[in-house]
Amino acid sequence: IVKEVLNGFNCIVFAYGQTGTGKTYTMEGGMRNKAGELPAEAGIIPRADRQIFDTLEGQNADYSMKVTFWELYNEEITDFLASEEPSKSSEERQKKHVSLMEDGKGCVVVRDLEEEAVYSENDIYNLLERGAARRRTTDTLLNKRSSRSHSVFSITIHVKEMTVGDEELIKCGKLNLVDLARSENISRSGAREARAREAGEINKSLLTLGRVITALVEHFIHIA
Ligand SMILES: Nc1ncnc2c1ncn2[C@@H]1O[C@H](COP(=O)(O)OP(=O)(O)OP(=O)(O)O)[C@@H](O)[C@H]1O
């Protein structure tokens, strides 16, 4: 997948499953040890990070990279990389009004997201740790909210190449690493009222995602 991204494609890895099945663990895994080495239990994000930099450095490539890290909870977007304003509460600090819109090329983008330029493997790891720490804060505030939100860690990479005719070619690829909200059986989990509505919304969004993927695979024009 990383190779495709470096060739200018947009790729997504989803972690999907019931609560406690290891979605977050699979995406993030164990955090760095003191020597900065990847632990054996490192997740997909740090492993992809390492592969991206190993490949680009190995090719002596001319590149630039940006990262976004955000969460969708209850139809509201929280930017984990938004700068912190000390006067606000920790929940308010993160909540920034960002909205979804089309970019004119048929792609959906999240407007006003903080995009952090990164120059090393360590930079990406630091952003992952920063965002994951903020995610844990909302967890304690809102009864393990991370289980009920979709989080999206994206790395956008521009690679400059020279063509045979000595023209500049820029390849732009994006790797989206998504930790989906848990899939939930409402009747079995005993969720009531607001929580049942919330679980219903999560299931609806996961169902819609399944339909979108089917439509893409089958080359349907409309989503059934
Ligand atoms: N392969 C694994 N090896 C060791 N521990 C694991 C593994 N997978 C998950 N765990 C542990 O199991 C617990 C639940 O994992 P995790 O939080 O990743 O699940 P989840 O699917 O993201 O849950 P939720 O949907 O509730 O957010 C965590 O304490 C995690 O450290």
The ligand as a Gaussian input file, in Angstrom:
#p B3LYP/6-31G(d) Opt

LIG

0 1
 N       -2.638000      -8.196000      19.657000
 C       -2.704000      -7.732000      20.901000
 N       -1.744000      -8.028000      21.797000
 C       -1.798000      -7.568000      23.062000
 N       -2.778000      -6.772000      23.542000
 C       -3.764000      -6.432000      22.689000
 C       -3.781000      -6.889000      21.327000
 N       -4.884000      -6.396000      20.721000
 C       -5.514000      -5.667000      21.663000
 N       -4.851000      -5.690000      22.836000
 C       -5.267000      -5.022000      24.085000
 O       -6.685000      -5.226000      24.223000
 C       -7.323000      -4.038000      24.686000
 C       -8.394000      -3.580000      23.698000
 O       -7.759000      -3.204000      22.480000
 P       -8.194000      -1.915000      21.660000
 O       -8.453000      -0.742000      22.550000
 O       -7.199000      -1.738000      20.570000
 O       -9.570000      -2.444000      21.075000
 P      -10.587000      -1.644000      20.136000
 O      -11.087000      -2.623000      19.134000
 O       -9.941000      -0.400000      19.596000
 O      -11.716000      -1.307000      21.182000
 P      -12.864000      -0.138000      21.089000
 O      -13.730000      -0.440000      19.895000
 O      -13.603000      -0.270000      22.371000
 O      -12.115000       1.173000      20.960000
 C       -6.224000      -2.991000      24.888000
 O       -5.855000      -2.992000      26.249000
 C       -5.074000      -3.512000      24.026000
 O       -3.827000      -3.105000      24.559000

